[in-house]
Amino acid sequence: MSDKDAAEKVIHQESKEYQLKIDVAAHLPPHDRVPGRGDEALFKAVAKALHQAVASLAHDHRIDIHDNGWRRDALRYDTAEGRFKANDLTLAIEATDERTKLKCKRHSFIPELLFQRPDHATVYPDIRASGVYKKHDTKLKREQDIHLDNIKTCASGSLFVKGRQTDVKDTSFFLHYYPRLDSIVPGPVPLKTVSHWDECVYDDMRVRYGRVDIDTWMLVNRWDAKTQALLESELSFKVVKNLDDPWDCSQLKDAGELYHALDGTGLFMELPPIFTFFDPVSSIDILRAP
C-alpha cells in the first residue's frame, strides 16, 4: 500500500465531546458498588436523567436506550521515567477478545499547535501496520473534551487490530502503529502500565427531538482491574464533523442546551478545575475554563 493509499484510508475528523461525571457517592449505595449490580444501577440512573433532560427541552421527543452493556480492558502506558506524559502524550489500549483499539493522544490547550497538517501529527496512525483496512476503523481526530468545569483539547490517532493485544512490554509495539512517536522516544524502551481498568460500556442509546439526533452516547463505568473498586462513571456524547468542514452552529447550540439540561438533573458533579497553562504575556497561570 502506497503512502497516498494509506492516507486516503485514514478519516480526518474534529469532535466536541460533552462529558459528565456521575456523582457516584450521592447516587449509588455502597452495597451496589460492585460490577454488574452497580453497572445496572448506574445505567438506570442515566436513563432516567436522559428522559428528564430531554423532556425539559421538548415535548416532541424520542429516546431509544438499550441495556446492552459490554466489557473491555482499558490500559494506559508510559515509560518508567514518564517520558510520554512529560511530552503531553497518552498511550492507551481498549481490548476485547475480538479486537483491540489502540489510541495515542497528544494534549494541548491551543488546538492550532497540535498539527499543521493531519499527516504530520505525532499521533498519526499508520494504517498499513494494522492489517485492518476498513476506512471507519482508522482515524485522526482533533478532539475537544468539554466538562462542566474545564475544557481539554487533543489530537487523537486510533486504529483497530485483531484479537486481544494487551501483552505490551516496550515502545516497539506502539512505534509499529505510530512511527512518529520515534521522535519522542526513539528505539524500543520498556513500558509500564500506568492504569488498568475493567470498563463496562453502554453505547446503544439515541436521542431525537426537533433537529437534534444524537447517537454517539456512551456510559462508561471504570472499575479497578485488581480490586474491582468503582473509580468513576462517565456519560458522554459527541458532535463530529469532517476536519476541514465548518461547525454547524445550530447543532452546537442544541448540544449545549442538552448538556446543561443534563447538568440540571442533579445526577452529575463538577470537579475542581485542574488544567492550567502558562501565559508568557501576563506571566501568570491561566485557568482553562468554559
N, C-alpha and C positions, 0 to 999 in steps of 0.2 A: 504494500500500500504506500503510495507516494505521500509526501508531506501535505500536498494540496488535498488529496482524497481524505486523508486523516482529519485535516482541519474542517472539511465540509461536514464531517460526521459529528462534530462537537457542537452542541447547541450553546448559543451565547444568549444569556438572559440577564435580566435585572429584576430583583424582587424586593418587596417590603413585607416582612413577616411580623404580624401583630401577635405578641406573646403575653400570656397571662399566667402567673404562678398561683396555684390554688393554695389557699390558707388551710393547709392540712391540719394544723393544730386545732383550729376552730371548728372544722367540719368533718373530721374523721376520728371517731373514738379510738382510744388505744387498742382495744380488742380487735379492731378492724384493720390495724396496720400490719397486715400480713399479705403476702402475694395471693392473688386470687380473690379473696374476700375484699381486700382493700381496693383492688383494681375495679371490681364490680361496683363498690360503693362510690368511688370517685367518678366512674362513668355515669352513674345515675345522677349524681350531683351536677355534673356538667350538662347532661341532657336537660335537666330542669332549668339551669341557668340560661341555656340557649333559647329555650322556649320563652322564658320570661323576658329576655333581652329583645328578641325579635318581635314579640307581641307588643312591647312598649314602643316600637318604631312603626309598625304597620299592622293593620287588621288583616290584610290580604297577604298571607304568607304560608309557606310550606317548609317543613323541616323533616328531612329523612335521616334518621340516626339508627345505626345498626350495631348491635353488641357483638362485633367481630374482632375482639382483641387478639393480638398475636404477639409473640415474644421474640426478642433478639438480644444478642450480646452487643454491648457498646463499650469500646475501649479507646482510651486516649494514650498517646505515646510521646516520649521526649527522650533526649539523651540524658545521661546521668548528671551532666552539668547544666541541663536545662537550656541547651543552645537553641532549640527551636522556639521555645517560649520567649527567650531573650530577643528573638527576631520577629516577635508577634505572629508566630506560626503555630497552628494546631494540626496534628496528625491524628486521624481517627478511623476507626473501623466499626461498622454496624453489620453483624453477621447472623444469618440463619443457616440451616443445613443446606438450603438450596443455592443461596448466593450471598456474596459479601459486598457491601458498599464501602468503597474507600473514599475518604474525604480529606482534603487538605485545604486549610483556610489560612489566609493572611489578613490580619486585622489592622484597621486604621480608622482614625476619626475623620480623615479627609478622604472621601471616596476617590477623588481625582488622582491621588498618589498610589492607588492600588495597581494600576497599569495604564499605559498609554494605548497599547493595542492588546486585545484579549490574548493573542497567542504569545505575548511577551510576559504574561503574568507568571510569577514564580510557581503558582499552584496550577498551571495549565496541565490538564491530563493528557497523557499520550495514549490515544485510543488503540494504537497498533499493538500495545503491550497487553491489553486486557483480554483479547480474544472474544469479546462480546461487542459486535459491531452494529447493534441496534442504535439508531440515532438518538432515541429518547434516553438511552442509558448513560450517556456521557455528556457532562455539562460543565461550562464555566459560567459562574454567576457573580454578579456584584450584588451583595445582599445587604439589606438594612434590617436589623433586628430592633423592633420597636417595643419597649417595655413601658410600663406606667411611669417609671422613674428615670429611665435613661435610654439612649439610642446607641447602637453599635453598628459599625459598617465593616464588611469584609469582602474579600474575593474568595470564592469557594470553587474548587475543582473537584468533581466527583465522577466516579465510574463504578461499574459492577464487574466482579469476577465470579466465576462459577464456584460453588461449594463454600464451605465454612473455612475461611482463611484467618485464623486467629493466632497461629503459632509464629509470631513475628519476633525475630531475635535482633536484627540490626537494620540500619537505614537502607540497605540494598533492596529490601522489599519495596519500600516506598519510592526509592530512586528509579526503580524499574518502570513505575507508572507515572512518576512526576520527575523527569530528568533534570528540570531546572532547580530542584532542591539541592543539586550538587554545588550550586553557587553559595549555599548557606552552610551546609555540612558536607564537604566533599568526601567521597570514599565510604566504604562500609564502617559505620560506627555503631556500637551496641546501643540498643534502645531499652528503655524501661517502661513498664505500664504505669502511667500516672493515675488513671482511674479505670475501674471496671464495673459497669452497671449491667444489671439484668433488667431490660426495659420491656414494659407492656405497652403496646401501641394500639390505639383505636384511630382508624383513619377512614372509616366508611360512614362519612357524615356529609350532608349537603343542606345549605340554607338558601331559600329563594323567596324574594318578595320584591315587587316593583322591578327595577333594573338590576337588583342585586341577585347574583347567582354565584355562590362560593362553594366549591367542593374540595378545597385544599386544607380542610381541618385536620388537626392531629392532636390527640390527647396522649401524652407520654408520661407514664409513671416510672420513675427511676428507683430501682432497689439496689442496695449494695450487693454485689455478686457473692461476697463471702458471708456477710452477716444477715442478709435479707432484710436489712433495715430500710424503710422508705426514706429516700433522700429528698425527693421533690416530685411534684406533679405539675405538669405544664400543659396548657391548652394554647393552640396557635392556629392562625390561618394566614394565607399568603395572597398577595396581589402580585401577579407576574406579568412581565412583558418581554418582548424581544429587546436585546440590549440597545439597539440603535433607534427604537421607536420612542415617541414621546409618551408621557404618562397621560392616562385618561383621568382628568381632574375630578370629574363627577364620580368616577368609580372610587377614587381615593377618599372623596368626601363621604360616600356611603360606607366605606370600610371604617373610616374614623368614627362615624356615628355608631356603628355596630360595636366597635371596640369599647367606646365609652359606655354604651348601654350594658355591655357585659360587666364592665367595672362596677356599674351601679347595682348589680345583683348581690353584692356582698360576699361572693364566693372567693374572690381573688384578693391578693395582698400586694402592697407596694413594698419594695425592698430599699434599703439605704443606697443612694447613688454611689457607685464605686468607680466609675470611669472618668478619668481626668486627662487632660493633655496640657502641655506647657505652651504658653503663648509668649514668644520671644519679644513681641512688641510691648506688651504691658508688664512682662516679666512676672507673671503670676500663673498659678494653676487654675485653669478654667474648667468648671464642672460642665460636662456634656449632659444636657437635659433637654426634654422636648421644648 
